[in-house]
């Protein structure tokens, strides 16, 4: 075996060892990374940080009006919203912000009541709710304030 062949075999072995070490290093690096944050709205937050009592609220919808216009909740608080259609027109209830898309109700009969349960977002701020069927009517919208 010539010196040139031995050097090329040793060099090849050296490269293989370097690649294995690099692959192991990358694997260790990614295994030590924090997992991505869960969706802020999909699951209940840490129980010790949230009020134990859910917020029970009644929201009334009629043509050109939603009552109350605002309500307040704590981050992560469970909300039980009883939504009532007061007139004969069809109505719905939904939030405009991403992450609250699953909070939705629809009414086609006056006096119909729907109850939706959800958790307030973890992030403090204002979250806009409205009747999706009358979205151009400024009277049929309101704000949930998370503080």
C-alpha positions in Angstrom: 0.0 0.0 0.0 1.4 3.3 -1.0 1.8 6.3 1.2 -0.7 8.3 -1.0 -3.4 5.6 -0.5 -2.8 5.5 3.3 -3.1 9.3 3.5 -6.3 9.3 1.4 -7.8 6.5 3.6 -6.8 8.3 6.8 -8.2 11.6 5.4 -11.5 9.8 4.5 -11.7 8.3 8.0 -11.0 11.7 9.5 -13.8 13.3 7.4 -16.2 10.5 8.4 -15.4 11.1 12.1 -15.9 14.9 11.7 -19.3 14.4 10.0 -20.4 12.0 12.8 -19.4 14.5 15.4 -21.1 17.4 13.6 -24.3 15.3 13.3 -24.2 14.5 17.0 -23.6 18.1 17.9 -26.6 19.3 15.8 -28.8 16.6 17.4 -27.7 17.6 20.9 -28.3 21.3 20.1 -31.9 20.7 18.8 -32.7 18.4 21.7 -31.8 21.1 24.2 -34.0 23.7 22.6 -37.3 24.7 24.3 -40.4 23.3 22.7 -42.6 25.8 20.8 -45.1 27.7 22.9 -48.6 26.2 22.8 -51.4 28.1 21.1 -52.4 30.8 23.6 -56.1 30.0 23.2 -56.3 26.3 22.7 -55.9 24.9 26.2 -56.3 26.1 29.8 -53.3 27.9 31.3 -51.5 27.0 34.4 -54.2 26.7 37.1 -52.3 28.6 39.8 -52.3 31.8 37.6 -56.0 31.9 36.8 -59.0 32.8 38.8 -60.7 29.7 40.0 -64.2 30.9 39.2 -65.3 31.1 35.5 -66.8 34.3 34.2 -70.5 33.8 33.5 -71.8 36.4 31.1 -75.0 36.9 29.1 -74.7 38.6 25.7 -77.9 39.8 24.0 -78.0 40.3 20.2 -80.7 42.2 18.3 -80.6 44.0 14.9 -78.1 46.9 15.4 -77.2 46.0 18.9 -75.1 43.8 21.1 -75.3 44.1 24.9 -73.0 44.5 26.8 -70.6 46.4 24.6 -67.7 45.4 26.7 -66.8 42.8 29.3 -63.6 42.1 31.2 -61.8 38.8 31.9 -58.5 37.7 33.3 -55.8 36.0 31.2 -56.6 32.3 30.9 -60.0 32.6 32.7 -62.7 30.3 31.6 -65.6 32.2 30.1 -69.2 30.8 29.9 -71.1 33.0 27.6 -74.9 32.6 27.3 -75.8 34.4 24.0 -79.4 35.3 23.3 -81.0 36.4 20.0 -83.7 39.0 20.9 -85.4 39.6 17.5 -86.5 37.6 14.5 -83.4 38.3 12.4 -80.7 35.7 12.0 -77.6 36.5 14.1 -74.2 35.0 15.0 -71.5 35.6 17.5 -67.8 35.4 16.8 -64.4 37.0 17.5 -62.3 38.8 14.9 -58.9 37.8 16.3 -57.0 34.7 15.3 -56.9 32.1 18.0 -60.6 32.6 18.9 -62.0 31.2 15.7 -63.6 28.3 17.5 -65.8 30.6 19.6 -68.9 30.8 17.4 -72.7 30.7 17.7 -75.5 31.1 15.1 -79.2 31.9 15.7 -82.1 31.9 13.2 -85.0 32.1 15.7 -85.8 34.9 18.1 -85.3 34.0 21.7 -82.9 31.3 20.8 -80.0 30.8 23.4 -76.6 29.3 22.8 -73.9 28.8 25.3 -70.2 28.9 24.3 -67.4 28.1 26.7 -63.8 29.2 26.0 -60.7 30.5 27.7 -59.7 34.1 27.6 -56.4 34.6 25.8 -53.2 34.7 27.9 -52.2 37.9 26.3 -53.7 41.0 27.8 -55.5 43.3 25.4 -58.8 44.0 23.5 -60.6 41.2 21.6 -63.4 42.2 19.3 -66.6 40.2 19.0 -69.4 40.8 16.5 -72.3 39.4 14.6 -70.8 38.0 11.4 -74.1 38.3 9.5 -74.3 42.1 10.2 -70.6 42.9 10.2 -71.1 46.3 8.6 -73.4 47.4 11.4 -71.2 49.1 14.1 -74.0 48.4 16.7 -73.5 44.7 16.5 -70.0 44.5 17.9 -68.3 44.7 21.3 -65.0 44.2 23.1 -63.7 41.6 25.5 -60.9 43.3 27.6 -58.4 40.9 29.0 -56.5 42.4 32.0 
